[in-house]
Amino acid sequence: MTESVSLLGKQISQPVFDSLQVLRGIAAFMIVLKHSLYEVYGGDAVTSGSFLSDYPLILGVDIFFVLSGFVMVYSTKGKNGTIQSSANFMIRRIIRIVPVYWFYSFLLLGVALVLPSALGSSVFEWTHFLKSLFFIPHDAPNGGGAIPFLANGWTLNFEMYFYVIFAVAMLFRPLVSLIFMSLYFVLSLLVFRMIGDWSVAATFYSNFIILDFLAGAWIGYVCVRGIRFPEKFCFAAWIVAGGILLSPFFISYMGLSIGRIGSLVISSGVVAFLALPNLSERIEAPRFLKAVGDSSYTLYLFHPFVVAGLVLVGHKLFGVGGIPDGVLLALCLVASVLSSLVMYRLIEKPAVDMGKRMLRRGKAGESAL
């Protein structure tokens, strides 16, 4: 089915990939589970060496980045080659990302001012807060590394970096833009790793996780070029995608790890086997799963408030251990998902819609001059 829809917040006239929206929800839920385990059980020592250790769950971030690269290429099909297209792309991405991120950053600021003890090891400083708002990698005042005030925002620092490079690459035709990005990211990794000690930003951007975005962009290019699996292999490809997604849990359970390259292969493989079968666009996901995917950005940003609040209240009212850990964990997961659906409707969707209306008015005003 082809219609004008919002895929990862970008208005396009392209077939819808419900499967990728569901995958976004799964990726966000993996991060929620990771943070909930830490809050409920009191640190990574509890989960170390188990099938729910850091390794499989943190792959949710890799999946997000691969999806980001895919969607940027997929949603800008036919729009390369002009400065105006590049500018429109950046404006739309800013509308999609910034207002919601700022909302939750200011919400955390309110918590810091009213109940500073709730921040735990985090330390509030105005310079730290302002640099975080504008996606500037810097050392946090608590010595915890290049983590912004709203800790999950570290991934958004990478996202904004991807957007800037992609906007420049859009000045070229699609294949040239992909080659340009490939050369830039590979060479920049080498350069940043050589000068990493000189700059916090260089150290931050020398993370090989940026290759996830590049892999997703190439998958998107293959998709828009029509290089697809035949329909008869669709369900087989989806089974393979499910197997790839589950494989890290079994690998971790056996006490093994496959490192950064393995994470890149797994996250890219899941996206490729979901996106490239010809039938993928025409299979509709259950409404609830798609809704979770639609609200995954809110789920990612808002769940720390829900999880930390539930654990804090639970311990205050019933004492540590008063609520069985498994029950508290389940409450955190359910409350995070359900509250994100609400906050998506209350905050994210209205903010993005308002930004789009302002953009349309601006264009209408320019046309009238």
N, C-alpha and C positions, 0 to 999 in steps of 0.2 A: 504494500500500500504506500502511495506517495502523497504527502500532504505537507503543508507548512507547519512545522512543529518546533518545539524547543528541545534540542538534544544537548544535554550538559549546559543548558542555559543559552544556547546560540540559536537564533532563528534561522532556519534553513528550509529549503524546499527539496528534501531528500527523503528516501525511504527511512523509516524508523527502525532502530535496532533495540527492541525491547530487551533482548538478551544482554546487551551491554549496559543498559540502565539497571537491570537486576544485578549484574556483576559489580557495578558501582556500589550498590547497596551492600553486597557481600563484602566488598573491600572495606567499606566504612565500618561494617559490623565487626570485622576482624580487628580493627584498631580499637573499637569500643570494648571488645572482649579482652584485649591486651591490657588496656588501662583499668578495666574493672577488676581483673585478676590482681593487679598490683595494689589497687586501693583496698580490696576486700581482704586479701591474704597478707598484705603488708610488705610487699617488695618482691624483687625478682628471684630471691633465694628459694621461694616456695615453688615457683614454676620451672626453675632451672632443671634441665635434663628430662622434663616431661614432654608429652606430645603437645602441650599448650605453652611451650617456652616461647621466648621472643622470636625465634627464627621463623616459624610458619606464619605467625600473626602479623609481623611487621611487613610481610609481603603485600598486605593491603595497600601500603604506600606505593610499592612498585607497580601494582595493578593500576592505581590511580594515575600514575605518571604515563604508563603506556597508553591508557585510555585518553589522556590529555593530548598526547601526540597524535593519536589516531583521529580524534574529533577535530583538531585544528585543521588537518589536511582535508578530511572528509567534508567539513562544514564550509570550507572556503573554495570548494571546487568551482573553477571557472572565474575566480575573482583575483587571480594573480596579475601582476604586471603594472599596477599603478600605485602612486603615492596615496591616493584617496582610499583605495582598498586596504592598504596597510594601516592607514589612520583609522578607518572604520573598524577594522579588526581590533586594534588596541582599545578604542573607545568602548566597544562592546564587551571586551574582556574585563576592562576596569569596572564597567557597570555591573557585570556578573559577579565579580570577586570582592571588590573593595567595600561597598556599603555594608554587606553582611559581616565581613571580617572586622570592620571598624565597630559595628554595633556590639559584637561580642567582646572586642577589646575594651570598649568603654564600659561594658557590663562588668568585666573583671576589674576595671579601675574602680568602679563603685564598690565592689567587694573589698578591694585593697584599702579604700579609704574608710569604710564602715567597719570591716572586720578583718584587719590585717593578719591576724593569726591564721585565718583560713587559707592564706597563700602558702603555708608550709615553708619550704626552703626558698621559695621565690622572694625576690627583693624588689621593691618598687623604687624606681628613679625616673624622673621626667625624661631625661635624655634617652634612656632605655625604652620608655614608652613611645616617644616620638619616632625614634629610629625604627621601632617595630611597626608602627603604623605605615611607614613608607617603604617597607620591605628592604631595609638596609641591613645586611648581615653584620653582626657585631657581637662582642663578648658580653654575655649577660652579667649583671653586677654580682650575682651570687657565685660566679666562677664556674657555672655549669656549661660553658661553651657558647656557641653562636645560636642561642635559643631566644626567640622573641618573647615579649611580655605575655602574650597569649601563646603558650608553648607550642600548640599544634601549628602555629603560623610558620614554623620553619619550612614546611612543605610549600607554603604559599610564596615564600622567598624564592624558591626554585621555580614555581609556576610563573611568577612575574618575569623572571629571567628568561624562561622559555618563550613567553609572549613577545618580549622585546626582540629576541633573535628571530623568531618566526615572522614578526612584522617586517623586519629587514629583508628576510628571505622572500617574502611575498612580492618584492619588487621584481623578482625574476619569474620566468615560467616554471611550472611545477617541478619538472625533473631537475632543472638547474638549482632551484631553491632547496631541494632535498640534498643535492650534492654539496651545495654551499653549507647547509647546516651540519652535514656529516663531517666535512673538513673542519668547520669551526669548532664543533664540540670535541672532536678527537684532539685537534691541535691545542685547544684551550685547556683541556685536561692535562696535557703534557706541560704546558707553560705554567699553569697554576700550581701544579705539583712541584715544579722547580722553584717557584717564588713564594710558595705557601707560607713560609715563616715570616714573610715581609708584610702580609696583609691578611686580616681575618676573612675578608671577602674572597680572596684568592683561595684560601684554605677551604672555605665553605663550598665554592664552586668547583673544587677539584674532586668532588665526590663522584664516583663512577655511576651513581644513581641517575645522573643526567642522561645516560645512555638508554634508560627506559623510555624517556620521551622520544629520543631519536628512533628507537625501534618501533614505537607506536606510529610515528609519522610515516615510516616506510610501509607499515601494514596499511595505513590509510591510503597511501599512494597506490599500492597494489589493488586495493579495493575499488578506488574510483577509476582505475584503468580497466576494470572489468575482468581482472584475473582472479577467478573465483572457483571454488569447488562446485562440481555438478550437484544439482538438487538431491540426487539419489544418495549422496554421501553426507547430507546435512546432519542427520541424526547420529551417524557414526562419528562425525567431527565433534558434535556436542558431547558425546560420551568421552571422546578423547580429551576435550576441554575440561570436563569434570574430573577425569583421572589426573590430569596435570595439576588442577587446582588442589586436589586432595594429596598429591604426592609429597609435598613438603611436610605434612603432618606425620606421614609414615616414616619419612627420612629422619625427622627430628626424634620420633619415638625410638628409632634404632640408635640414637645418639650420634647421628651423622649431621653434617652441614655441607652445603654445596657452594657457599660463598656468593660473592657479588655476581659473577658470571652466571651461576646457576639460577640466581634470583631473576636475572634478566631473561634467561631462556624460559623459565616457568611463567613469569608474568606475560611475556610476549606470546608464548604459546597459547595460553588461555584466551587472550584477546583474538589472536589470529584464527583459532579454531571456532570461535563464536561468531566472528564477523565475516569470514570469507565464504562460507557456504552460501549458495545462491538463494536458498529458501529462508535465510536468517531474518530478512526484513519483514517477511510475511507471517511470522509466528508471533502471536501476541502472548505476553506474559500475564499471569494473574494480576489483578488490579492492585492488590496489597503489595506484592513484591515490587511492582513498577513504582508505586507510590514511595516505597522506602528508597528505591533508586533515585527518584526525583528529589527526595529530601536528603540525600546522602551528604551534601555539602554542609547543611545545617546539622545533621547527625554528627559529622566529624568535628565541627566547631563547638557545638553545644553540649555534647555528652560529658565533657569533664565537669561542667557545673552540676549536672544531674548526678553523676556517680559520686563525686566528692560530697555533695550535699546529702545524699542518701546514707552514705557511710558515716558521715559526721552525726547526722540526726539519729541514726540507728545506734551508734555507740553511746551517744548522750542519753538516750531514753532507756536503752536496755543493757548498756555496758558492753565492753568488748567481749565477744563470744555469746552475748545474750540472744542474738539472732544467729542461727546456724549459717556458717559461711556460704554454703551452697544456696540457701534461700536468699541471702543478701545479694549474692552474685546474680541470681535470676532476676531479682527485683531491679538491680542496676541495668541489666540488659533490656528488660521489657520497658522500664520507664524511659530509658534513653531513646529507644526506637519510637515509642508512642509520643513522647514529648517533641521529638524532632519533626514528626508529622504535623503537630500543632504549630510549632514555631516556624516551620516552612510556610504554612498558610498565613501566619500572623506577621512574619518579618521578611523572610527571604523573597517570596513571590511578590508581595507588594513593592518591596524595594527595587527589585529588578524590573518589574512592570513600570514603575515610576521613572526609572532611568531610561527605559526604552521610549516612553512617551516624551520625555524631555529631548531625547535625541531626534525623534521624529519632528517635534516642533522646531528644533534648531535647523533641521534640513528644510522644512517648509519655509522658515523665515529667510534662509539663504536663497531659495528658489524665487521668493517674492521680490528680492532686490534687483 
